[in-house]
Amino acid sequence: MTAIDLTDIPLVDNHCHGILRRQPVGVAAWRERFTESRDPGMQREHVGTTLLYRRLIREMAAFFDCASNEDAVLDARRGRDDDALIGDLLRAARIEALLIDQGYPPPDQVVPDAELGRLAGCRTFPMLRVEVLMQELIAAHGILDAVVEALQAALVDVRAEGYVALKSIAAYRTGLDIQTWPRQEAQAAFDEARRQAVETGALRLAHKPLLDTLLHVVFREAARQDMPIQFHVGYGDADADMLRANPLRLRAVLEERAYRSMPIVLLHECYPYTREGAYLAAVYENVYLDLSYGIPFLGYGEMAAFTRAAFGVAPTSKLLYSSDGVGVPELHWMSALHGRRILGETLGEIVAQGDLSVTEAEAAGAAVLRDNATRLYRLD
Ligand SMILES: [Zn+2]
């Protein structure tokens, strides 16, 4: 079996996050970047033994040309200034464009997009996390109709605001079974959310009838503008009730004809629901499946397995590469290195099995790494 060589294809990372302005220094703060768990014992005892972490330490040792252990690579990384570290890693990843979720980490903690683009030698495009916008509007307006109106106004021309996509985290707040609620229930949820915002000065929007109601406002605007929306699906945040984060739960939204002009990107290969996500990409014209190689934190073999599963059922025109890298540049970098390699190896297997010719496999590799995202998000 000969792998398809995708090394020279510049990639579009269709979903990632900002990189922390102040990089972690100590081992605990560093390890925290490689788990979704909030249990303190996870970082102390267990993170260091995941396959991803062992592979990362070895790759970093090769990159920094130092001994292959955690102390040595952390010393080597502290030995470079943060800008040089970020620039060297991201340039080595051959990135053409980063699509950056502005919702996390908070903007004041990350390297500004323009500066990140300069360091990495790539273009950057912002994506709007709709729940953050909703929270601001609920804090600012005392009545539900005013929030709906303000939300509509804020989204009236999303591209003119500079965004290439919307992003929703409903999966780990209230679930993907987004419903239509009677006015009374939406109002009661709004009153509750307002109380929280006013009394605590902060709002974590997890009031289902309200969030669902506002999401329908977002969907109407997105559909009118053919604006893609990314949904977090499956693995990712400890908040997620994984049973409610199954992409099959999106059925009501997918079946709504009025929303068919809104492209839907299911993030993180819907892990562990990759087959479900790939199936949806195969049956709904407007559904795309993101293949993310930085987070979830998986071993190489498991990433190869989800890649195979996705190619097995979804059209290759529906698959998009990402890292979901966040905080430290190593995630964006190693994802690019290994995502490219896994795609090349998987396509090599597919050629050996007779599904694609070499030329078709090369085109499919370029499509997943770059061309599909360029077209979908109108990056040209
Ligand atoms: Zn993300």
Residues whose N, C-alpha, C, O or C-beta is under 5 A from the ligand:
A	BS01	ZN	D324
